[in-house]
């Protein structure tokens, strides 16, 4: 699903304001010139905006697939913003992985140097 009318040239030369041409995400340009993509939706009586990224990292052609996924989640009653947060929490950081490894393999270590006791 493409943005009807938001061409690469229009997006690149856009000035401050919001652009929404057609049935898709809108381009929001701040006063500083930063260009972002957002999709407005209503869920449980609340109007929300989901961000898809900034231009030029995310172009007008890339926003269509993200918008379709987002609309499907909203149709199922799932908040896309909260779903993104939950997914991000599932990715463990290095220190958590290292701690799990040490706890699991500590019993096989034999000398004080590998145990960290000097």
C-alpha positions, -999 to 999 in steps of 0.1 A, spaced: 0 0 0 17 31 -12 13 67 -2 -8 82 -30 10 113 -40 39 114 -15 67 110 -40 104 108 -30 108 144 -43 79 158 -23 92 140 8 127 152 4 118 189 -2 90 191 24 90 220 49 76 223 84 41 207 89 23 174 84 17 158 50 -10 131 45 -19 125 9 -39 93 6 -46 64 29 -13 59 47 12 72 72 17 109 73 50 127 71 57 150 100 84 176 95 95 195 126 107 231 127 143 219 128 138 200 96 136 164 110 113 143 89 94 114 105 66 90 96 36 84 118 3 65 115 -27 77 134 -52 52 147 -79 48 174 -79 20 199 -102 16 228 -114 52 223 -79 66 224 -63 83 194 -26 73 191 2 78 167 27 50 159 61 61 145 77 42 117 111 59 116 127 90 100 134 100 65 157 91 46 161 58 66 125 50 59 113 62 25 77 66 13 76 32 -3 87 15 29 59 29 51 31 9 34 41 -25 47 45 -12 82 12 5 80 -6 -27 70 10 -46 99 0 -19 123 -36 -18 110 -39 -56 114 -28 -53 150 -53 -25 157 -81 -46 141 -73 -75 165 -74 -50 194 -36 -51 200 -18 -18 207 11 -17 182 31 6 205 28 -18 234 35 -48 212 68 -32 201 77 -25 237 71 -61 247 91 -74 218 120 -51 228 120 -64 264 124 -100 253 159 -93 238 184 -99 267 214 -77 271 249 -90 272 253 -88 310 222 -109 315 234 -135 291 268 -135 307 253 -139 342 232 -169 330 262 -185 314 284 -181 346 257 -194 368 251 -225 346 288 -234 341 304 -223 373 303 -259 388 327 -271 361 354 -245 368 383 -258 388 408 -231 398 405 -197 416 415 -177 385 385 -189 364 362 -184 394 373 -148 398 387 -154 433 423 -141 434 
